[in-house]
Amino acid sequence: MAKQDPQYISLKEAEQYCPYSADYLKLRARKGKLKALKFGRRWVTKEGWVKEYAKEMEGYWQERRKKEKPLRVIIAKPEGLEETTERPFSLPGLKPSQINIPSSLSRLAPAVLVALLVFTGVVFGKGSVLPFYRENIKPIIASVYHRAFESSRQLVDGLGKRAGRYASGTKDLSQ
Protein backbone atom coordinates (compact mmCIF):
# COMPACT_ATOMS: atom_id res chain seq x y z
CA MET A 1 0.00 0.00 0.00
CA ALA A 2 1.45 3.32 -1.06
CA LYS A 3 2.07 5.95 1.58
CA GLN A 4 -0.29 8.88 1.56
CA ASP A 5 1.17 12.28 0.64
CA PRO A 6 1.77 14.16 3.93
CA GLN A 7 0.04 17.30 2.62
CA TYR A 8 -3.27 15.43 2.49
CA ILE A 9 -5.28 14.68 5.62
CA SER A 10 -8.19 12.34 6.18
CA LEU A 11 -11.64 13.78 6.74
CA LYS A 12 -11.47 12.52 10.32
CA GLU A 13 -8.37 14.66 10.86
CA ALA A 14 -10.06 17.55 9.04
CA GLU A 15 -12.75 17.69 11.72
CA GLN A 16 -10.37 19.59 14.01
CA TYR A 17 -10.06 22.48 11.52
CA CYS A 18 -13.77 23.15 11.11
CA PRO A 19 -17.05 22.74 13.03
CA TYR A 20 -18.28 19.88 10.81
CA SER A 21 -18.15 16.10 11.30
CA ALA A 22 -16.22 13.74 9.04
CA ASP A 23 -19.51 12.32 7.69
CA TYR A 24 -20.74 15.79 6.72
CA LEU A 25 -17.39 16.63 5.12
CA LYS A 26 -17.60 13.37 3.15
CA LEU A 27 -21.06 14.36 1.91
CA ARG A 28 -19.83 17.82 0.89
CA ALA A 29 -16.82 16.23 -0.88
CA ARG A 30 -19.11 13.88 -2.83
CA LYS A 31 -21.28 16.85 -3.82
CA GLY A 32 -18.18 18.77 -4.96
CA LYS A 33 -18.61 21.57 -2.42
CA LEU A 34 -15.44 20.70 -0.48
CA LYS A 35 -12.20 20.28 -2.40
CA ALA A 36 -11.12 16.70 -1.77
CA LEU A 37 -9.67 13.68 -3.52
CA LYS A 38 -10.64 10.07 -3.26
CA PHE A 39 -7.82 7.53 -2.91
CA GLY A 40 -9.44 4.11 -3.15
CA ARG A 41 -12.29 4.22 -0.70
CA ARG A 42 -10.92 7.08 1.42
CA TRP A 43 -11.54 10.77 0.94
CA VAL A 44 -8.63 13.08 1.68
CA THR A 45 -8.30 16.83 1.63
CA LYS A 46 -5.83 19.53 2.58
CA GLU A 47 -5.90 21.61 5.74
CA GLY A 48 -6.08 24.79 3.67
CA TRP A 49 -9.04 23.48 1.68
CA VAL A 50 -10.96 22.66 4.85
CA LYS A 51 -10.27 26.07 6.39
CA GLU A 52 -11.29 27.74 3.12
CA TYR A 53 -14.56 25.78 3.08
CA ALA A 54 -15.26 26.60 6.76
CA LYS A 55 -14.61 30.32 6.12
CA GLU A 56 -16.84 30.26 3.03
CA MET A 57 -19.66 28.61 4.98
CA GLU A 58 -19.30 31.05 7.89
CA GLY A 59 -19.72 33.92 5.42
CA TYR A 60 -22.77 32.20 3.95
CA TRP A 61 -24.40 31.82 7.36
CA GLN A 62 -23.62 35.43 8.34
CA GLU A 63 -25.29 36.69 5.16
CA ARG A 64 -28.26 34.46 5.76
CA ARG A 65 -28.67 35.71 9.35
CA LYS A 66 -28.60 39.32 8.10
CA LYS A 67 -31.41 38.60 5.64
CA GLU A 68 -33.62 36.91 8.21
CA LYS A 69 -36.02 39.17 9.98
CA PRO A 70 -36.18 38.54 13.70
CA LEU A 71 -39.50 37.26 14.91
CA ARG A 72 -41.12 39.68 17.30
CA VAL A 73 -44.19 38.75 19.22
CA ILE A 74 -45.75 41.38 21.39
CA ILE A 75 -48.53 40.23 23.63
CA ALA A 76 -50.37 42.82 25.63
CA LYS A 77 -51.76 41.86 29.00
CA PRO A 78 -55.55 41.75 28.78
CA GLU A 79 -57.30 44.31 30.91
CA GLY A 80 -59.07 43.05 34.00
CA LEU A 81 -56.99 39.89 34.25
CA GLU A 82 -56.06 39.12 37.82
CA GLU A 83 -52.85 37.35 38.69
CA THR A 84 -53.30 34.13 40.62
CA THR A 85 -51.08 31.69 42.45
CA GLU A 86 -53.30 28.68 41.72
CA ARG A 87 -51.99 25.91 39.52
CA PRO A 88 -53.18 26.13 35.92
CA PHE A 89 -55.72 23.54 34.77
CA SER A 90 -56.81 22.75 38.32
CA LEU A 91 -60.45 22.79 39.26
CA PRO A 92 -60.97 25.03 42.28
CA GLY A 93 -62.18 23.16 45.34
CA LEU A 94 -61.90 19.68 43.79
CA LYS A 95 -59.59 17.17 45.42
CA PRO A 96 -58.31 14.05 43.63
CA SER A 97 -60.22 11.84 46.10
CA GLN A 98 -63.48 13.46 44.97
CA ILE A 99 -63.09 12.37 41.34
CA ASN A 100 -65.46 9.52 40.46
CA ILE A 101 -64.36 6.97 37.89
CA PRO A 102 -67.25 5.85 35.66
CA SER A 103 -68.39 2.29 36.32
CA SER A 104 -67.84 1.39 32.65
CA LEU A 105 -64.11 2.01 33.12
CA SER A 106 -64.02 -0.04 36.31
CA ARG A 107 -65.65 -2.96 34.43
CA LEU A 108 -63.19 -2.61 31.59
CA ALA A 109 -60.12 -2.62 33.85
CA PRO A 110 -59.89 -6.44 34.36
CA ALA A 111 -60.04 -7.08 30.61
CA VAL A 112 -57.35 -4.49 29.96
CA LEU A 113 -55.20 -6.01 32.71
CA VAL A 114 -55.53 -9.52 31.24
CA ALA A 115 -54.67 -8.26 27.74
CA LEU A 116 -51.70 -6.35 29.15
CA LEU A 117 -50.39 -9.43 30.97
CA VAL A 118 -50.80 -11.63 27.89
CA PHE A 119 -49.04 -9.25 25.54
CA THR A 120 -46.24 -8.35 27.96
CA GLY A 121 -45.57 -12.07 28.30
CA VAL A 122 -45.14 -12.19 24.55
CA VAL A 123 -42.95 -9.10 24.47
CA PHE A 124 -40.68 -10.28 27.27
CA GLY A 125 -40.14 -13.72 25.78
CA LYS A 126 -42.63 -15.81 27.70
CA GLY A 127 -43.92 -17.35 24.50
CA SER A 128 -46.34 -16.62 21.77
CA VAL A 129 -49.96 -15.52 21.83
CA LEU A 130 -50.91 -18.41 19.54
CA PRO A 131 -50.73 -21.22 22.13
CA PHE A 132 -52.70 -19.09 24.57
CA TYR A 133 -55.23 -18.34 21.81
CA ARG A 134 -55.54 -21.99 20.78
CA GLU A 135 -55.92 -23.28 24.35
CA ASN A 136 -58.10 -20.59 25.89
CA ILE A 137 -59.66 -18.14 23.46
CA LYS A 138 -60.46 -20.32 20.45
CA PRO A 139 -62.72 -22.79 22.36
CA ILE A 140 -64.68 -19.88 23.83
CA ILE A 141 -65.12 -18.26 20.42
CA ALA A 142 -66.11 -21.62 18.90
CA SER A 143 -68.67 -22.18 21.65
CA VAL A 144 -70.19 -18.71 21.23
CA TYR A 145 -70.22 -19.10 17.44
CA HIS A 146 -71.86 -22.54 17.72
CA ARG A 147 -74.56 -21.24 20.08
CA ALA A 148 -75.23 -18.24 17.84
CA PHE A 149 -75.38 -20.46 14.76
CA GLU A 150 -77.79 -22.88 16.44
CA SER A 151 -79.99 -20.01 17.64
CA SER A 152 -80.13 -18.43 14.21
CA ARG A 153 -80.81 -21.85 12.57
CA GLN A 154 -83.70 -22.47 14.96
CA LEU A 155 -85.03 -18.98 14.26
CA VAL A 156 -84.87 -19.51 10.50
CA ASP A 157 -86.50 -22.95 10.80
CA GLY A 158 -89.28 -21.46 12.91
CA LEU A 159 -89.84 -18.64 10.43
CA GLY A 160 -89.83 -21.15 7.59
CA LYS A 161 -92.57 -23.22 9.25
CA ARG A 162 -94.66 -20.11 9.88
CA ALA A 163 -94.17 -18.95 6.32
CA GLY A 164 -95.24 -22.40 5.08
CA ARG A 165 -98.42 -22.24 7.17
CA TYR A 166 -99.14 -18.77 5.85
CA ALA A 167 -98.66 -19.94 2.25
CA SER A 168 -100.95 -22.95 2.82
CA GLY A 169 -103.79 -20.71 3.87
CA THR A 170 -103.42 -20.73 7.67
CA LYS A 171 -102.89 -17.05 8.34
CA ASP A 172 -102.20 -17.37 12.05
CA LEU A 173 -98.46 -16.63 12.42
CA SER A 174 -98.44 -16.64 16.21
CA GLN A 175 -97.82 -20.40 16.42
Buried (B, 14 or more C-beta within 10 A) or exposed (E): EEEEEEEBBBBBBBBEBBEBEBEBBBBBBEEEEBBBEEEEEBBBBBBEBBEBBBEEBEEEEEEEEEEEEEEEEEEEEEEEEEEEEEEEEEEEEEEEEEEEEEEEEEEEEEEEEEEEEBEEBEEEEEEEEEEBEEEEEEEEEEEEEEEEEEEEEEEEEEEEEBEEBEEEEEEEEEE
